[in-house]
Amino acid sequence: MLVGCDSAALLGLDAILVQIEVDAKDSFKGSLVIVGLPDAAIKESKDRILSAISHLGIKFEGLKGTINLAPADLKKVGTFYDLPIALSCLASMGQFPPRSLASYLIAGELGLGGEVRPITGALSIALLAKKLGKKGVILPAANAKEAAVINEIEVYGLASLKEGAFFLAGKTPLSRAKVSKDWSFSPPKIDFADIKGQANVTEVPPFFCSLFSKYLKMKH
């Protein structure tokens, strides 16, 4: 069964949409093939995914098929895609309706036992989900508070792949991550506003920050 799922890639400080297509079936023969300019970490993800699924207690001989990461001309890096690929595989195996994936942007790294490990860029992913009109995001539990700063969308944090599968199947509800009302940023002890004159000192750091931001975008 062909199943689609949305995730993201980071370009500097921004996140852009990555669409994941999984066409897989339970089969002892063959293997999963990942296409769409994946890096080494993504190519290795199929081993983490198969191990994580096996720890769910689902009876299956193995998975055979193709996983496509679109757009194909964009280099994909990191372990962002373990969780969305694994959930797409479970949907293709009939563990929950594929349509339940459509409302979310999903990202997260998997451990061999199915635990969901933190990633970088959770806030950027949440901003992209809001921009795309998504209902919310499904991320590692460790990243949920960061993403919950964007309160216009629903943020769900997972500790394990099993939690995600049961949530999407409607078997186990998850609480939305929220930022506490009394949570706030600590005020800076030293502020450029306290410096009188010295324009060369106060203007240089913002200038280099601007250059660094442009460098990050060019690097990716």
NUBA-373899 format. One line per field, with one value per atom (N, C-alpha, C): atom name; x, y, z; residue number from 1. Coordinates in steps of 0.001 Angstrom, whole numbers. Layout:
NUBA-373899
keti <- (CA | ...);
x <- (X | ...);
y <- (Y | ...);
z <- (Z | ...);
gukol <- (NUM | ...);
END
This chain:
NUBA-373899
keti <- (N | CA | C | N | CA | C | N | CA | C | N | CA | C | N | CA | C | N | CA | C | N | CA | C | N | CA | C | N | CA | C | N | CA | C | N | CA | C | N | CA | C | N | CA | C | N | CA | C | N | CA | C | N | CA | C | N | CA | C | N | CA | C | N | CA | C | N | CA | C | N | CA | C | N | CA | C | N | CA | C | N | CA | C | N | CA | C | N | CA | C | N | CA | C | N | CA | C | N | CA | C | N | CA | C | N | CA | C | N | CA | C | N | CA | C | N | CA | C | N | CA | C | N | CA | C | N | CA | C | N | CA | C | N | CA | C | N | CA | C | N | CA | C | N | CA | C | N | CA | C | N | CA | C | N | CA | C | N | CA | C | N | CA | C | N | CA | C | N | CA | C | N | CA | C | N | CA | C | N | CA | C | N | CA | C | N | CA | C | N | CA | C | N | CA | C | N | CA | C | N | CA | C | N | CA | C | N | CA | C | N | CA | C | N | CA | C | N | CA | C | N | CA | C | N | CA | C | N | CA | C | N | CA | C | N | CA | C | N | CA | C | N | CA | C | N | CA | C | N | CA | C | N | CA | C | N | CA | C | N | CA | C | N | CA | C | N | CA | C | N | CA | C | N | CA | C | N | CA | C | N | CA | C | N | CA | C | N | CA | C | N | CA | C | N | CA | C | N | CA | C | N | CA | C | N | CA | C | N | CA | C | N | CA | C | N | CA | C | N | CA | C | N | CA | C | N | CA | C | N | CA | C | N | CA | C | N | CA | C | N | CA | C | N | CA | C | N | CA | C | N | CA | C | N | CA | C | N | CA | C | N | CA | C | N | CA | C | N | CA | C | N | CA | C | N | CA | C | N | CA | C | N | CA | C | N | CA | C | N | CA | C | N | CA | C | N | CA | C | N | CA | C | N | CA | C | N | CA | C | N | CA | C | N | CA | C | N | CA | C | N | CA | C | N | CA | C | N | CA | C | N | CA | C | N | CA | C | N | CA | C | N | CA | C | N | CA | C | N | CA | C | N | CA | C | N | CA | C | N | CA | C | N | CA | C | N | CA | C | N | CA | C | N | CA | C | N | CA | C | N | CA | C | N | CA | C | N | CA | C | N | CA | C | N | CA | C | N | CA | C | N | CA | C | N | CA | C | N | CA | C | N | CA | C | N | CA | C | N | CA | C | N | CA | C | N | CA | C | N | CA | C | N | CA | C | N | CA | C | N | CA | C | N | CA | C | N | CA | C | N | CA | C | N | CA | C | N | CA | C | N | CA | C | N | CA | C | N | CA | C | N | CA | C | N | CA | C | N | CA | C | N | CA | C | N | CA | C | N | CA | C | N | CA | C | N | CA | C | N | CA | C | N | CA | C | N | CA | C | N | CA | C | N | CA | C | N | CA | C | N | CA | C | N | CA | C | N | CA | C | N | CA | C | N | CA | C | N | CA | C | N | CA | C | N | CA | C | N | CA | C | N | CA | C | N | CA | C | N | CA | C | N | CA | C | N | CA | C | N | CA | C | N | CA | C | N | CA | C | N | CA | C | N | CA | C | N | CA | C | N | CA | C | N | CA | C | N | CA | C | N | CA | C | N | CA | C | N | CA | C | N | CA | C | N | CA | C | N | CA | C | N | CA | C | N | CA | C | N | CA | C | N | CA | C | N | CA | C | N | CA | C | N | CA | C | N | CA | C | N | CA | C | N | CA | C | N | CA | C | N | CA | C | N | CA | C | N | CA | C);
x <- (838 | 0 | 879 | 551 | 1284 | 744 | 1646 | 1263 | 2131 | 1519 | 2255 | 2271 | 3333 | 3501 | 4366 | 4111 | 4874 | 5862 | 7072 | 8113 | 8776 | 10006 | 10671 | 12171 | 12803 | 14263 | 14663 | 15813 | 16304 | 17262 | 16990 | 17900 | 18312 | 19454 | 19852 | 18910 | 18238 | 17298 | 15864 | 15630 | 14284 | 14028 | 12755 | 12333 | 11530 | 11743 | 10956 | 10316 | 9238 | 8455 | 9195 | 9178 | 9654 | 8505 | 8124 | 7046 | 7638 | 7156 | 7652 | 6609 | 7035 | 6162 | 6717 | 5877 | 6293 | 5413 | 6049 | 5350 | 6009 | 5491 | 6134 | 5104 | 5598 | 4743 | 5542 | 4815 | 5433 | 5989 | 7296 | 7917 | 9250 | 9489 | 10762 | 11882 | 11530 | 12527 | 12563 | 13744 | 13885 | 14221 | 14262 | 14620 | 14028 | 14156 | 13709 | 14789 | 14382 | 15297 | 14838 | 15757 | 15431 | 16034 | 15201 | 15658 | 15251 | 15871 | 15561 | 16706 | 17937 | 19149 | 19307 | 19201 | 19432 | 20920 | 21314 | 22708 | 22890 | 24097 | 24401 | 23511 | 23238 | 22411 | 21001 | 20473 | 19129 | 19136 | 20177 | 20272 | 20326 | 20952 | 21041 | 19728 | 18820 | 17593 | 16724 | 16816 | 15975 | 16272 | 17528 | 17868 | 17259 | 17304 | 16685 | 15175 | 14586 | 13136 | 12657 | 13317 | 12917 | 13051 | 14127 | 14317 | 13240 | 12938 | 11918 | 10548 | 10198 | 8902 | 8837 | 9952 | 9966 | 9706 | 10046 | 9829 | 8397 | 7551 | 6141 | 5332 | 5942 | 5238 | 4390 | 4584 | 3841 | 4501 | 3702 | 4239 | 4447 | 5682 | 5980 | 7329 | 7480 | 8703 | 9794 | 9386 | 10312 | 9554 | 10205 | 9563 | 10323 | 9570 | 10144 | 9452 | 10228 | 9607 | 10529 | 9927 | 10690 | 10165 | 11094 | 10765 | 11327 | 10470 | 10893 | 10771 | 11842 | 11855 | 11839 | 10739 | 10587 | 10607 | 11158 | 11639 | 12955 | 13069 | 14209 | 15525 | 15463 | 16702 | 17240 | 16582 | 17031 | 17769 | 19007 | 19787 | 19164 | 18895 | 18309 | 19404 | 19473 | 20519 | 19916 | 20617 | 20218 | 19255 | 18764 | 17905 | 16449 | 16080 | 14718 | 13651 | 13982 | 12951 | 12668 | 13385 | 13125 | 11660 | 11171 | 9808 | 8742 | 8767 | 7727 | 7768 | 8966 | 9054 | 8473 | 8827 | 8322 | 6802 | 6242 | 4789 | 4114 | 4747 | 4198 | 4219 | 5291 | 5378 | 4275 | 4038 | 2982 | 1611 | 1397 | 126 | -30 | 1067 | 1013 | 765 | 1095 | 858 | -535 | -1325 | -2692 | -2854 | -1843 | -1925 | -2819 | -2980 | -3902 | -4185 | -5269 | -5625 | -4559 | -4103 | -3095 | -3525 | -4830 | -5311 | -5013 | -4775 | -4497 | -3146 | -2277 | -971 | -1048 | -2098 | -2153 | -2195 | -2657 | -2855 | -1596 | -502 | 675 | 1963 | 2889 | 4291 | 4951 | 5738 | 6305 | 7812 | 8541 | 9998 | 10499 | 11552 | 12122 | 13075 | 14039 | 14993 | 14528 | 14762 | 14381 | 15599 | 15458 | 16432 | 16023 | 16895 | 16606 | 15422 | 15197 | 14089 | 12782 | 12786 | 11565 | 11442 | 12433 | 12381 | 12593 | 11946 | 12040 | 13025 | 14063 | 15144 | 15029 | 15550 | 15402 | 16137 | 15658 | 16243 | 16496 | 17050 | 17211 | 16147 | 15862 | 14970 | 13491 | 13108 | 11693 | 10856 | 11394 | 10654 | 10438 | 11453 | 11324 | 10281 | 10226 | 9238 | 7829 | 7676 | 6365 | 5911 | 6831 | 6502 | 6063 | 6727 | 6346 | 4958 | 4675 | 3354 | 2252 | 2497 | 1532 | 1354 | 2459 | 2414 | 1634 | 1764 | 1104 | -345 | -769 | -2135 | -2357 | -1301 | -1414 | -2110 | -2726 | -3355 | -2309 | -1147 | -111 | 1147 | 1992 | 3248 | 3354 | 4042 | 4367 | 5882 | 6435 | 7875 | 8321 | 9633 | 10115 | 9644 | 9394 | 8916 | 9875 | 11166 | 12170 | 12095 | 11471 | 11372 | 10011 | 9067 | 7686 | 7532 | 8214 | 8062 | 8564 | 9662 | 10200 | 9188 | 8585 | 7625 | 6325 | 5973 | 4705 | 4659 | 5782 | 5787 | 4842 | 4709 | 3754 | 2403 | 1594 | 372 | -810 | -617 | -1723 | -1882 | -939 | -1022 | -945 | -1339 | -1252 | 129 | 744 | 2070 | 1980 | 2392 | 2384 | 3800 | 4227 | 5561 | 5506 | 6339 | 6369 | 7618 | 7437 | 8574 | 8953 | 7999 | 8253 | 7431 | 7857 | 7117 | 5744 | 5668 | 4400 | 3365 | 3782 | 2865 | 2288 | 3146 | 2690 | 1715 | 2002 | 1130 | -236 | -255 | -1522 | -2311 | -1609 | -2276 | -2955 | -2240 | -2796 | -3884 | -3851 | -4893 | -6126 | -6025 | -7144 | -7299 | -6264 | -6342 | -5930 | -4959 | -4438 | -4332 | -5060 | -4947 | -3629 | -3163 | -1964 | -2328 | -1683 | -1909 | -1091 | -1697 | -969 | 107 | 1258 | 2321 | 1979 | 2169 | 1877 | 2985 | 3205 | 4171 | 3463 | 4036 | 3438 | 3265 | 2168 | 1901 | 2958 | 3565 | 4575 | 5977 | 6064 | 7368 | 7744 | 8941 | 9373 | 10870 | 11345 | 12775 | 13420 | 14613 | 15348 | 15864 | 15699 | 16191 | 17715 | 18294 | 19754 | 20372 | 21531 | 22218 | 22922 | 23369 | 24052 | 23338 | 23056 | 22310 | 23043 | 23028 | 23650 | 23016 | 21756 | 21069 | 21712 | 22487 | 23147 | 24439 | 24895 | 26151 | 25870 | 26532 | 26354 | 27497 | 27130 | 28155 | 28738 | 30035 | 30731 | 29976 | 29610 | 28840 | 29555 | 30877 | 31632 | 31454 | 31297 | 31136 | 29729 | 28725 | 27337 | 26830 | 27437 | 26947 | 27610 | 28798 | 29525 | 28850 | 28441 | 27824 | 26584 | 25612 | 24460 | 24858 | 25883 | 26345 | 26842 | 27654 | 28180 | 27103 | 26118 | 24993 | 24242 | 24060 | 23391 | 24183 | 25491 | 26341 | 26294 | 26302 | 26301 | 25006 | 23882 | 22594 | 22583 | 23126 | 23198 | 24124 | 25211 | 26158 | 25489 | 24670 | 23986 | 23069 | 22356 | 21439 | 22206 | 23343 | 24151 | 24792 | 25166 | 25835 | 24943 | 23640 | 22710 | 22142);
y <- (-1194 | 0 | 1253 | 2202 | 3461 | 4422 | 4904 | 5796 | 7044 | 8206 | 9463 | 10089 | 10835 | 11488 | 12727 | 13773 | 15016 | 15201 | 15627 | 15932 | 17235 | 17453 | 18717 | 18526 | 19472 | 19549 | 20944 | 21053 | 22351 | 22940 | 24184 | 24953 | 26171 | 26078 | 27129 | 27142 | 28262 | 28374 | 28091 | 27837 | 27619 | 26140 | 25756 | 24396 | 24439 | 23446 | 23328 | 21946 | 21842 | 20614 | 19488 | 18310 | 17082 | 16079 | 15586 | 14612 | 13207 | 12336 | 10962 | 10030 | 9224 | 8232 | 6847 | 5999 | 4642 | 3645 | 2783 | 1691 | 400 | -166 | -1322 | -2399 | -3611 | -4728 | -5716 | -6527 | -7541 | -8646 | -8822 | -9834 | -10272 | -11586 | -12114 | -11819 | -11806 | -11564 | -10079 | -9597 | -8210 | -7308 | -5999 | -5034 | -3672 | -2745 | -1379 | -586 | 183 | 1048 | 2485 | 3362 | 4772 | 5605 | 6369 | 7223 | 8667 | 9599 | 11014 | 11777 | 11467 | 12118 | 12013 | 10798 | 10648 | 10591 | 11079 | 10937 | 9596 | 9334 | 8036 | 7746 | 8770 | 8572 | 8125 | 8652 | 8278 | 6871 | 6531 | 5183 | 4134 | 4497 | 3579 | 3500 | 4430 | 4499 | 3258 | 2589 | 1409 | 323 | 221 | -765 | -376 | 917 | 1380 | 1198 | 1484 | 1383 | -55 | -993 | -2398 | -2921 | -2527 | -2956 | -2367 | -1076 | -414 | -1054 | -1365 | -1993 | -3383 | -4116 | -5474 | -5468 | -4366 | -4274 | -3876 | -3681 | -3389 | -4658 | -5796 | -7060 | -7413 | -6689 | -6970 | -8136 | -9079 | -10214 | -9828 | -9792 | -9531 | -10144 | -10572 | -11250 | -10259 | -9087 | -8069 | -7110 | -6095 | -5137 | -5042 | -5049 | -4909 | -3748 | -2866 | -1764 | -582 | 543 | 1756 | 2916 | 3716 | 4932 | 6110 | 7031 | 8194 | 9456 | 10261 | 11540 | 12658 | 13389 | 14433 | 15822 | 16819 | 16807 | 16048 | 15339 | 14453 | 15198 | 16477 | 17220 | 17933 | 17744 | 18356 | 17319 | 17624 | 16721 | 16615 | 15387 | 15155 | 14679 | 15279 | 14918 | 14694 | 13918 | 13726 | 12575 | 12502 | 11388 | 11826 | 12959 | 13497 | 12484 | 11639 | 10908 | 9509 | 9083 | 7763 | 7609 | 8551 | 8460 | 8529 | 9513 | 9541 | 8343 | 7838 | 6653 | 5442 | 5272 | 4131 | 4170 | 5347 | 5465 | 5211 | 5651 | 5383 | 3891 | 3214 | 1763 | 1053 | 1496 | 887 | 1109 | 2294 | 2559 | 1656 | 1446 | 581 | -873 | -1234 | -2588 | -2725 | -1640 | -1693 | -1492 | -921 | -728 | 451 | 1398 | 2517 | 3149 | 3929 | 4516 | 5498 | 5377 | 6302 | 7765 | 8023 | 9414 | 10126 | 9367 | 9996 | 10700 | 10400 | 11052 | 12439 | 12684 | 13877 | 15199 | 15180 | 16424 | 16965 | 16185 | 16538 | 16611 | 17433 | 17325 | 16460 | 15489 | 14507 | 14439 | 14408 | 14282 | 13689 | 12880 | 12302 | 11167 | 10973 | 9867 | 8693 | 7472 | 6269 | 5532 | 4970 | 4030 | 2631 | 1672 | 308 | -298 | 150 | -383 | 360 | 1359 | 2106 | 3418 | 3753 | 5042 | 6174 | 7304 | 8461 | 9459 | 9759 | 10615 | 12029 | 13021 | 14423 | 14767 | 15816 | 16329 | 17825 | 18447 | 19900 | 20531 | 21797 | 22527 | 22364 | 21984 | 21765 | 23029 | 24168 | 25425 | 25756 | 25541 | 25799 | 24882 | 23631 | 22680 | 23114 | 23580 | 24057 | 25277 | 26171 | 27349 | 26941 | 25927 | 25440 | 24811 | 24048 | 23423 | 24477 | 25546 | 26647 | 27274 | 27502 | 28111 | 27247 | 25924 | 24998 | 24716 | 25235 | 24992 | 23617 | 23010 | 21695 | 21802 | 20710 | 20664 | 20740 | 20098 | 20119 | 19396 | 19106 | 18393 | 17237 | 16187 | 15054 | 14962 | 15162 | 15279 | 14466 | 14325 | 13699 | 14478 | 13771 | 14422 | 15508 | 15288 | 16258 | 17577 | 17576 | 18787 | 19467 | 18845 | 19322 | 20727 | 21017 | 22329 | 23438 | 23175 | 24167 | 24484 | 23438 | 23636 | 24258 | 24014 | 24501 | 26013 | 26684 | 28150 | 28664 | 27888 | 28227 | 27669 | 28465 | 27938 | 27838 | 28219 | 28105 | 26683 | 25800 | 24417 | 23477 | 22223 | 21210 | 20557 | 20388 | 19779 | 18534 | 17399 | 16141 | 15591 | 15258 | 14711 | 13221 | 12469 | 11010 | 10554 | 9588 | 8933 | 7666 | 7113 | 5857 | 5780 | 4912 | 4657 | 4081 | 3258 | 2640 | 3698 | 4740 | 5835 | 6472 | 6704 | 7319 | 6445 | 5143 | 4211 | 4123 | 4041 | 3947 | 5255 | 6381 | 7681 | 7823 | 7496 | 7632 | 6596 | 5487 | 4471 | 4813 | 5867 | 6261 | 5420 | 4656 | 3773 | 4473 | 5373 | 6054 | 7549 | 8371 | 9823 | 10354 | 11437 | 12113 | 13534 | 14012 | 15386 | 16348 | 17457 | 18481 | 19108 | 19308 | 20011 | 21490 | 22096 | 23516 | 24184 | 25435 | 26218 | 26786 | 26578 | 27056 | 28573 | 29052 | 30493 | 31267 | 30600 | 31301 | 31108 | 30442 | 30230 | 31467 | 31942 | 33139 | 33102 | 33918 | 34027 | 34863 | 34473 | 35248 | 36526 | 37652 | 38908 | 38897 | 39460 | 39489 | 40368 | 39939 | 40723 | 41927 | 41752 | 42834 | 43054 | 44288 | 44603 | 45691 | 45567 | 46590 | 47968 | 47967 | 49237 | 50031 | 49338 | 50012 | 50713 | 50455 | 51045 | 52404 | 53404 | 54750 | 55064 | 55492 | 55741 | 54419 | 54408 | 53187 | 52459 | 53191 | 52604 | 51425 | 51496 | 50395 | 49094 | 49203 | 48011 | 47440 | 48288 | 47817 | 47377 | 47852 | 47519 | 46276 | 45931 | 44796 | 43449 | 43117 | 41807 | 41538 | 42480 | 42221 | 42008 | 42729 | 42584 | 41163 | 40641 | 39294 | 38226 | 38490 | 37560 | 37448 | 38577 | 38589 | 37798 | 37990 | 37249 | 35759 | 35377 | 33967 | 33295 | 34014 | 33469 | 33191 | 34127 | 33931 | 32769 | 32630 | 31531 | 30185 | 30087 | 28837 | 28425 | 29403 | 29105 | 28679 | 29317 | 28956 | 27589 | 27275 | 26014 | 24837 | 25004 | 23915 | 23930);
z <- (0 | 0 | 0 | -848 | -917 | 141 | 996 | 2093 | 2057 | 2270 | 2284 | 3666 | 3940 | 5237 | 5038 | 5791 | 5648 | 6795 | 6425 | 7399 | 6969 | 7368 | 7053 | 6942 | 6264 | 6194 | 6633 | 7255 | 7699 | 6684 | 6302 | 5465 | 6274 | 6909 | 7828 | 9014 | 9237 | 10351 | 9935 | 8660 | 8141 | 7881 | 7979 | 7643 | 6352 | 5498 | 4268 | 4228 | 3502 | 3456 | 2740 | 3345 | 2711 | 2757 | 1600 | 1518 | 1431 | 2298 | 2363 | 1766 | 821 | 197 | 499 | 1047 | 1397 | 659 | -105 | -790 | -322 | 756 | 1380 | 1707 | 1829 | 2209 | 3048 | 3796 | 4642 | 3747 | 3788 | 2937 | 3526 | 3530 | 4018 | 3031 | 1744 | 704 | 342 | 19 | -390 | 786 | 522 | 1560 | 1234 | 2166 | 1947 | 1226 | 244 | -497 | -304 | 104 | 319 | -803 | -1500 | -2595 | -2313 | -3054 | -2866 | -2229 | -2619 | -2112 | -590 | -27 | 1412 | 1735 | 2913 | 3321 | 4032 | 4536 | 5143 | 6350 | 7163 | 8355 | 7988 | 6884 | 6449 | 5866 | 5121 | 4570 | 5673 | 6788 | 7922 | 8697 | 8452 | 9238 | 9071 | 7930 | 7723 | 8747 | 9196 | 10223 | 11564 | 11899 | 13142 | 13095 | 11931 | 11773 | 11928 | 11258 | 11341 | 12765 | 13445 | 14830 | 15734 | 15538 | 16360 | 16162 | 14921 | 14640 | 15260 | 15215 | 15773 | 17279 | 17959 | 19402 | 19762 | 18758 | 19019 | 19230 | 18953 | 19092 | 17889 | 16790 | 15562 | 14828 | 14411 | 13678 | 12214 | 11802 | 10396 | 10066 | 8826 | 8405 | 8023 | 7610 | 7138 | 6244 | 5774 | 4884 | 3574 | 2508 | 1174 | 480 | -122 | -838 | -1009 | -1392 | -1679 | -846 | -346 | 393 | -388 | -764 | -1544 | -704 | -709 | -5 | -1044 | -1108 | -2121 | -1478 | -2173 | -3563 | -3712 | -4820 | -5031 | -5222 | -5611 | -5866 | -4623 | -3477 | -2229 | -1388 | -1017 | -186 | 1200 | 1647 | 2967 | 3916 | 5083 | 6042 | 7422 | 8243 | 9625 | 9845 | 11075 | 11486 | 11684 | 11108 | 11197 | 10791 | 9827 | 9095 | 9633 | 10679 | 11264 | 11657 | 12454 | 12986 | 11898 | 10991 | 9953 | 9021 | 8706 | 7851 | 8571 | 9845 | 10611 | 10732 | 11012 | 11116 | 9775 | 8687 | 7353 | 7052 | 7457 | 7268 | 8052 | 9281 | 10094 | 9471 | 8900 | 8218 | 7001 | 6272 | 5087 | 5473 | 6717 | 7226 | 7838 | 7801 | 8294 | 9787 | 10452 | 11899 | 12279 | 11374 | 11570 | 10209 | 10073 | 8775 | 8288 | 7051 | 6509 | 6571 | 6492 | 6494 | 7815 | 8881 | 10174 | 10198 | 9218 | 9132 | 8502 | 7736 | 6886 | 7651 | 8882 | 9630 | 10295 | 10229 | 11026 | 10209 | 10688 | 10296 | 11358 | 10918 | 11851 | 11672 | 12777 | 12720 | 14028 | 13939 | 15150 | 14827 | 15695 | 15556 | 16408 | 15918 | 16650 | 17176 | 18377 | 18890 | 18458 | 18628 | 18185 | 18929 | 20159 | 20937 | 20744 | 19856 | 19574 | 20316 | 21157 | 21846 | 20849 | 21096 | 20201 | 20800 | 20049 | 20532 | 19961 | 20682 | 20262 | 18978 | 18338 | 17101 | 17273 | 16253 | 16252 | 15347 | 15579 | 14683 | 14954 | 16177 | 16478 | 16278 | 16680 | 16521 | 15052 | 14226 | 12787 | 12161 | 12614 | 12099 | 12495 | 13722 | 14176 | 13379 | 13088 | 12274 | 10874 | 10307 | 8978 | 9018 | 10061 | 10191 | 10237 | 10965 | 11023 | 9644 | 8947 | 7617 | 6633 | 6747 | 5827 | 6216 | 7358 | 7802 | 8390 | 8905 | 9519 | 10878 | 11277 | 12592 | 13693 | 13442 | 14464 | 14046 | 15031 | 14799 | 15786 | 15361 | 16226 | 16273 | 17461 | 17637 | 18853 | 19055 | 20287 | 21514 | 22604 | 23825 | 24299 | 24092 | 24536 | 23780 | 22602 | 21783 | 21871 | 22584 | 22558 | 23132 | 24232 | 24864 | 23952 | 23241 | 22306 | 21217 | 20636 | 19549 | 20041 | 21306 | 21851 | 22012 | 21800 | 21796 | 20712 | 19616 | 18547 | 18966 | 19649 | 20256 | 19299 | 18039 | 17073 | 16542 | 16828 | 16373 | 17571 | 17356 | 18402 | 18353 | 19499 | 19589 | 20461 | 19898 | 20639 | 20713 | 21911 | 22110 | 22386 | 21695 | 21842 | 22576 | 23472 | 24112 | 23366 | 22607 | 21896 | 20617 | 19729 | 18487 | 18805 | 19831 | 20225 | 20583 | 21304 | 21646 | 20396 | 19398 | 18158 | 17404 | 17332 | 16615 | 17288 | 18613 | 19343 | 19259 | 19267 | 19150 | 17793 | 16728 | 15379 | 15105 | 15833 | 15692 | 16528 | 17338 | 18182 | 19433 | 19782 | 20949 | 22238 | 22140 | 23327 | 23058 | 23795 | 23600 | 24157 | 23585 | 24070 | 24486 | 25509 | 25951 | 25099 | 24735 | 23989 | 24860 | 24258 | 24978 | 25025 | 26174 | 26337 | 27138 | 26843 | 27600 | 28821 | 29982 | 31224 | 31195 | 31786 | 31808 | 32590 | 33575 | 34362 | 33815 | 32637 | 32014 | 31224 | 31400 | 30686 | 30499 | 29585 | 29350 | 30452 | 30859 | 31853 | 31206 | 31857 | 31271 | 31209 | 30166 | 30050 | 31129 | 31622 | 32643 | 32024 | 30772 | 30067 | 28742 | 28419 | 27205 | 26431 | 25080 | 24242 | 24470 | 24919 | 25156 | 26289 | 27120 | 28240 | 27827 | 26592 | 26124 | 25491 | 25961 | 25428 | 24461 | 23240 | 22233 | 21751 | 21428 | 21007 | 19885 | 18835 | 17735 | 17099 | 17009 | 16405 | 17179 | 18487 | 19328 | 19202 | 19217 | 19233 | 17869 | 16795 | 15459 | 14870 | 15335 | 14760 | 15035 | 16284 | 16526 | 15681 | 15586 | 14717 | 13258 | 12808 | 11428 | 11177 | 12103 | 11926 | 12107 | 12961 | 13096 | 11779 | 11109 | 9813 | 8783 | 8782 | 7846 | 8125 | 9419 | 9788 | 9370 | 9513 | 9098 | 7598 | 6800 | 5352 | 5009 | 5798 | 5572 | 5807 | 6870 | 7162 | 6022 | 5457 | 4358 | 3110 | 2842 | 1677 | 1864 | 3106 | 3389 | 3090 | 3349 | 3130 | 1718);
gukol <- (1 | 1 | 1 | 2 | 2 | 2 | 3 | 3 | 3 | 4 | 4 | 4 | 5 | 5 | 5 | 6 | 6 | 6 | 7 | 7 | 7 | 8 | 8 | 8 | 9 | 9 | 9 | 10 | 10 | 10 | 11 | 11 | 11 | 12 | 12 | 12 | 13 | 13 | 13 | 14 | 14 | 14 | 15 | 15 | 15 | 16 | 16 | 16 | 17 | 17 | 17 | 18 | 18 | 18 | 19 | 19 | 19 | 20 | 20 | 20 | 21 | 21 | 21 | 22 | 22 | 22 | 23 | 23 | 23 | 24 | 24 | 24 | 25 | 25 | 25 | 26 | 26 | 26 | 27 | 27 | 27 | 28 | 28 | 28 | 29 | 29 | 29 | 30 | 30 | 30 | 31 | 31 | 31 | 32 | 32 | 32 | 33 | 33 | 33 | 34 | 34 | 34 | 35 | 35 | 35 | 36 | 36 | 36 | 37 | 37 | 37 | 38 | 38 | 38 | 39 | 39 | 39 | 40 | 40 | 40 | 41 | 41 | 41 | 42 | 42 | 42 | 43 | 43 | 43 | 44 | 44 | 44 | 45 | 45 | 45 | 46 | 46 | 46 | 47 | 47 | 47 | 48 | 48 | 48 | 49 | 49 | 49 | 50 | 50 | 50 | 51 | 51 | 51 | 52 | 52 | 52 | 53 | 53 | 53 | 54 | 54 | 54 | 55 | 55 | 55 | 56 | 56 | 56 | 57 | 57 | 57 | 58 | 58 | 58 | 59 | 59 | 59 | 60 | 60 | 60 | 61 | 61 | 61 | 62 | 62 | 62 | 63 | 63 | 63 | 64 | 64 | 64 | 65 | 65 | 65 | 66 | 66 | 66 | 67 | 67 | 67 | 68 | 68 | 68 | 69 | 69 | 69 | 70 | 70 | 70 | 71 | 71 | 71 | 72 | 72 | 72 | 73 | 73 | 73 | 74 | 74 | 74 | 75 | 75 | 75 | 76 | 76 | 76 | 77 | 77 | 77 | 78 | 78 | 78 | 79 | 79 | 79 | 80 | 80 | 80 | 81 | 81 | 81 | 82 | 82 | 82 | 83 | 83 | 83 | 84 | 84 | 84 | 85 | 85 | 85 | 86 | 86 | 86 | 87 | 87 | 87 | 88 | 88 | 88 | 89 | 89 | 89 | 90 | 90 | 90 | 91 | 91 | 91 | 92 | 92 | 92 | 93 | 93 | 93 | 94 | 94 | 94 | 95 | 95 | 95 | 96 | 96 | 96 | 97 | 97 | 97 | 98 | 98 | 98 | 99 | 99 | 99 | 100 | 100 | 100 | 101 | 101 | 101 | 102 | 102 | 102 | 103 | 103 | 103 | 104 | 104 | 104 | 105 | 105 | 105 | 106 | 106 | 106 | 107 | 107 | 107 | 108 | 108 | 108 | 109 | 109 | 109 | 110 | 110 | 110 | 111 | 111 | 111 | 112 | 112 | 112 | 113 | 113 | 113 | 114 | 114 | 114 | 115 | 115 | 115 | 116 | 116 | 116 | 117 | 117 | 117 | 118 | 118 | 118 | 119 | 119 | 119 | 120 | 120 | 120 | 121 | 121 | 121 | 122 | 122 | 122 | 123 | 123 | 123 | 124 | 124 | 124 | 125 | 125 | 125 | 126 | 126 | 126 | 127 | 127 | 127 | 128 | 128 | 128 | 129 | 129 | 129 | 130 | 130 | 130 | 131 | 131 | 131 | 132 | 132 | 132 | 133 | 133 | 133 | 134 | 134 | 134 | 135 | 135 | 135 | 136 | 136 | 136 | 137 | 137 | 137 | 138 | 138 | 138 | 139 | 139 | 139 | 140 | 140 | 140 | 141 | 141 | 141 | 142 | 142 | 142 | 143 | 143 | 143 | 144 | 144 | 144 | 145 | 145 | 145 | 146 | 146 | 146 | 147 | 147 | 147 | 148 | 148 | 148 | 149 | 149 | 149 | 150 | 150 | 150 | 151 | 151 | 151 | 152 | 152 | 152 | 153 | 153 | 153 | 154 | 154 | 154 | 155 | 155 | 155 | 156 | 156 | 156 | 157 | 157 | 157 | 158 | 158 | 158 | 159 | 159 | 159 | 160 | 160 | 160 | 161 | 161 | 161 | 162 | 162 | 162 | 163 | 163 | 163 | 164 | 164 | 164 | 165 | 165 | 165 | 166 | 166 | 166 | 167 | 167 | 167 | 168 | 168 | 168 | 169 | 169 | 169 | 170 | 170 | 170 | 171 | 171 | 171 | 172 | 172 | 172 | 173 | 173 | 173 | 174 | 174 | 174 | 175 | 175 | 175 | 176 | 176 | 176 | 177 | 177 | 177 | 178 | 178 | 178 | 179 | 179 | 179 | 180 | 180 | 180 | 181 | 181 | 181 | 182 | 182 | 182 | 183 | 183 | 183 | 184 | 184 | 184 | 185 | 185 | 185 | 186 | 186 | 186 | 187 | 187 | 187 | 188 | 188 | 188 | 189 | 189 | 189 | 190 | 190 | 190 | 191 | 191 | 191 | 192 | 192 | 192 | 193 | 193 | 193 | 194 | 194 | 194 | 195 | 195 | 195 | 196 | 196 | 196 | 197 | 197 | 197 | 198 | 198 | 198 | 199 | 199 | 199 | 200 | 200 | 200 | 201 | 201 | 201 | 202 | 202 | 202 | 203 | 203 | 203 | 204 | 204 | 204 | 205 | 205 | 205 | 206 | 206 | 206 | 207 | 207 | 207 | 208 | 208 | 208 | 209 | 209 | 209 | 210 | 210 | 210 | 211 | 211 | 211 | 212 | 212 | 212 | 213 | 213 | 213 | 214 | 214 | 214 | 215 | 215 | 215 | 216 | 216 | 216 | 217 | 217 | 217 | 218 | 218 | 218 | 219 | 219 | 219 | 220 | 220 | 220);
END
